[in-house]
Amino acid sequence: MGREQSLCKLAQKGDTDAASELLRLFYKQIFNYLRRLSGNSRDAEDLTQETFTKVWSTLDSYRGQCSFSTWAHRIAYHAYIDWHRKEDTIVDQSDAWWEGQKDCNPGPFKCARDKQLAVRLYEIVDQLNELEKQVIYLHFYQALSLRDIAYVLNEAPSTIRYKFHKVMKYLRSEMDKV
């Protein structure tokens, strides 16, 4: 049994140290996912808090059929969907928001052309339908497998594979135009 599963078992038995460790391990990952979806830190903080409140209140239902991370992402996704419906929000990131997404580490943004390509890619992804965006966000930003994404989104794995390949083909064709 891995560390994550051991912590879950202990947390399910009421071990607050194990629950705190799970929170420490996954808070940033869930927050970053929700920040990407909501478009700002304030809403992402609220959604992350809501997600972990739900995680702790339903922890006894976690059976280990998937990783804790995948299970928590599913709860986060549903928290986002509920918030999005309730708030009737439109996530339309401003240019300033896109500027804030750049990588401050040395690497792919050394030249202006790379930066322009990255911004264009973000814009193209942002125009995808909700399911396609989720597949891209969860796979590339959260490093979930297509099988885990199917679980998070409550879709058939074949649907997620199809969407992934379709979106990748579309992204390549759009980026070839740049």
Summary of the structure (lengths in Angstrom):
residues: 178
radius of gyration: 17.5
end to end distance: 47.7
largest distance: 55.2
contacts: 476
relative contact order: 0.10
helix: 75%
strand: 0%
